[in-house]
Amino acid sequence: MRKLTFLLLLVCFSNHGFSQEINKVAKAKDEALTGAPADTAKKRWFIQGSGSLTFSQAAFSNWAAGGQNSIGLGAYLNVKANYKKGKHAWANTIDLGFGFQFMGKAKNAKFTKVNDKIELTTAYGFELHPNKKWYLTLLVNFRTQFANGYNYPNDSLAISRFMAPGYLIPGIGITYSPTKWFYLYISPSSGRFTFVLDTALANAGSFGVEKGKQIRGEFGPYLRADLNKDLAKNINLTTTLELFTDYLKDFGNIDVNWNFLLTMKVNKWLAASIQTQLIYDNDVMIQSDPTEPAGPRTQFKEILGIGLSYKIN
């Protein structure tokens, strides 16, 4: 009996040792094929982002100082999904936002849009330098909105719609990416297409298109800097800066689109967020004062929200 027990233990230990050797060989093979340790070889996606749903409400009854009843809802989603395998890299960004308010008494409350944004970016890069910081990159950026926009309080005539305007930027250039959370893209030759797919707005020559036309094309250098970093355990900063100028018209007159999002989490489900967007486009005429002629203006939007939030990491 003792001999049988000894033989069984010997077989078990032999199988265990043999299995360990097989695992070592398999691990070494994975490292040789991927150039990375076996336990991290399959971790090629870096996904980070946040989403939020905020609610606001105000009610007044016989309030001597005056005020308007209001109820509002806002939501945003910002997600970055980056893929890396060997010399190939693929970066994707989804940035969506929509918010509204109903103001006034329930019977005649007026709908007011306070936020509306669709922005999608995808970029494929091929590594140029062995230190994995420089990539030859093909980038496409698309931007538009969900719903009609109005020059409130006048809500009878839409001044913007879905794909009016819409912006598309395709280009090829170089990306510098020293870390997972930052990249700088520079292209000497990018196209920029403005779409106004609404007959009335196109006939008025809105957003820089020629009157009666629905598409305007530009060609020039384009720069995009993208940062997504945790400043502290519960504080995240996401910001994107885009600069473009047209070789063919007013070269050196730079169009700017700068997005900023700061998220501060209280706990897993509650957070405060500050969103801003700054735009300057020399071809977009804005009449901020009826007594003055329309002209290019610096556009700025700021949204402060506190509500339900979820972080993707």
N, C-alpha and C positions, 0 to 999 in steps of 0.2 A: 504493500500500500504506500509506504514511504517512497519507494522508487517511482511508482506511478505519479505520485504528487510532484516529486522532483522533476520528472520528465515534462509534466504539464506546465509547471512554472517556467521551465527552460524554454519550451516552445512559445509561451506567451511573451517572455522577454525578448526572444529572438524576433518574433513578429513585430513587436513594438519598435525594436531597433531598426528592423528592415523598413518599417513605415516611415521612421524619421529620416532615413537615408533617402527614400523616394521623395519625401517632401522637400528635403534640401536640394535635390537635383531639380525638381520642378520649379522651386523658387529661383534657383540660379538660372534656369532657362528663361523664366519670365523677365528677370533683370537683364539678361543678355539681349532679349528681343525688344524690350521697351526702353532700356536705358534708365529705368527707375526701379527702386525697390519693389518687390512683389506686392507688398501690402498697400502700396500707393499707386501701382501701375494703372488701375482702373479708375482712379479718381481724376477724371479729365474735365469734369464740369465744375465751374465755380458759379453758383447761383446766389444772388443776393437781391433783396428788395423789400418793399413795404407797401401796405395798403391800409386805407383808413375810411371810415364812415362817420361823418359828424352831423349833429342835429342842433338846430338853434330855434328858439321860440321867444317871443315877447308879446305881452298882453297888457292893455291899458283900459281902465274903466274910470270915467270922471277924473282923469288925470289933469290937474291944473296946468302943468308945465307943457302938456301936449305930447303927442307921440302916435305912432302907427303900429297896429297889431302886425305881427309877422311870424312866419314859420318857414324854416329853411332846411335844406338837406344838401350835403356835399360829400363827394367821394373821390378818391384818387387811387391809382395803382402805378407803382414804379418798380419794374423788375429788370434786372440785368442777368443774362445767362451767357457765360463765356466758356468756350470749349477749346482744349489744347491737346494735341496729339502729335508728337514728333515735331516737325517743322510747320505744322498746320495749326492755325488759330482761327476761331470764329467767335465774334462778339455780337451780342444782340441786346437791344434795349427796347422795352415797352413802357411808354409814359402816357397814361390816360387820366383825365380828370373831368368831372362834371359837377356843377352845383347850381342851385336855384333857390329863390325865395318867393313866397306869396305874401304881398304886403297889402294892408287895408282890412276892412271888415269882410267877414266870410262871404257875404252875398256878392260883393264886387271886388274881391281881392285880385290884385294884378300880379301876373307871373313875371319875374325878373331873373334873367340868367346872370350868375355871378362867376362861373368858371366853365370853360369848355375847351377841351384839348385832346387831340390825338397826335402822338408822335411815335414813329417806329424807325429804328435804325438797325441795320445789319452790316457787318464788315467781315470780309474774309482776308486773312493775312498769311503770307508765306515767309518764314524766317530767313533773314538775309545774313545774320551774323551769329556765330556760335554762342555768344553770351545771352541770346534769347531776349534781346531788347528791341531789335529793329526788324520791321516786317514790311514787305511789299504788300499793299492793301488795296482791295477793291471795296468801296463803301457806298451804301445807298441810304439816304435819309428821306423820310416822308412825313409831312405835317399837314393837318387840317383840323376840322372841328365836327362835333356831332350835330348840333342844332342851329336854327336861325339865330342871328344876332340883330339887335335893334339899338337905335340911338334913343335910349329911354330919356324921358317918359313917353316919347312917340314910339308906340309898338305896332303901328299900322304898316310900316314899310321896312322890310328886311334890308340890312346893309351888309350882311354876310350870311352864307349858308354852308352846308357840307360841300366841300370841293369848290368853294367860292369865298375865300381863296383856298387853294391847295398848293403845297410846295413839294417839289421832288428834286433832290440833289444826288446825282450819281457821279462818281469820280474815282480816279486811281491815284495813289500817293504812297507816302511812307508813314508808318506808325511807330512811335517810340513808346514802349510799355515797360518801365523798370519794375513795376509791381503789379499785383492782381487788381489793385483798386484805382489805378490811374493809367490813362493813355493819352497821347497827343498825336493827332492825325494831321498831316500837312499834304495838300495836293496842289500842284501847280496848274492842273488842268481839270476842272470840274464843271459840269453843267448845272444850271439852276433853272428849273422850269416852274412858272407860276400859272396855275389853272384857275379860271373863273368860269365854271360850268353852270352859269345862270345867265340867261339871255339879257335880262334887264340890267344886271350889274356889268356884264360884258359890254353892252351898248353904251354904258356910262363911262367906260374906261377905268373901272375900279381896280385897285391894287396893281397899277402899273401896266396893265395890258392896253394895247391900242383899242380904240373904240370899235366895237363890232367883232373883235377877235376874242377867243377864249383861252389862248395859250400864249405865253411870252417866254422866250428862251434867252438865257444869258450864259456866258462862258468866262471862267476866270479862276483865280486861286481861291482855295477854301481851307480854313483851319478849324479843327474841332478839338477841344480839350474836355476830357470827361473824368470826373473824380467821384468815387463812391467809397467813403471811409467812415468807420466808427471812431468818433472823437473820444468817446468814453463808453463805458459798458452799455448805457441806455441812450446814447446820443449818436445819431447818424447824420452825416452830411453828404448830400448828393447834388452835384452841380455840373452843368454843361455849358460851355461857351462856344458859339459858332461865329466865325467871321468870314465874309465873302465880299469880293469886289469884281466888277465886270471889266474884262479887257476891252470890250467893244464900245462901252459907253460910260463916261465919267469914271475912268479908272482911278483908283485911290479913294473913291467915295465908298466907305466900308459899311455894309449891312451887318447888323449885330443881332444875335438872338442868344440871350443869357438866361438860363433856368437855374433856380436855386431852391432846394428843399432841405429843411432841417427838421428832423424828427426826434422828439424827446419822449421816451416811453416812461410811464409811471409804473405800470406792471405789464403782464403779458398781453392784456387786452385793451388797456387804456393808454392813450398818448396824446401829446400836443404836437402840432406841426405848423411850420411857417413856410409858405410857398411864395416865391416871387418870380416874375418874368419881365425882362427888359428887352424891348425890340426897337431897333431903328432901321427903317427901310426908306431910302431916299426916293423910291418910286411910289410910296403910299402917301396920298394927300389926305391930310386931316384938318378939319376946320373946327378948332376948339373954341373959337370966338366968332359969332355971327358977323361982327363988325370988321373982321380981318379976313384976308384971302386964305384959302386952304393951302397947306404946304406940308412938307415932311416934319414929323414931330417925334420926340422920344416917347415911346409907349411904355407904360409901367403898370403892372398888376401885382397886388399883394393879397394873400389869403391866409388868415390865422384860423386854425381849427383845433378843437379838442373833442375827442370822441373815441369810438372803438377803433383799434388798430391792431394789425398783425404783421410781424416781421418775418421775412423769409431769409434764411441763412443756412 
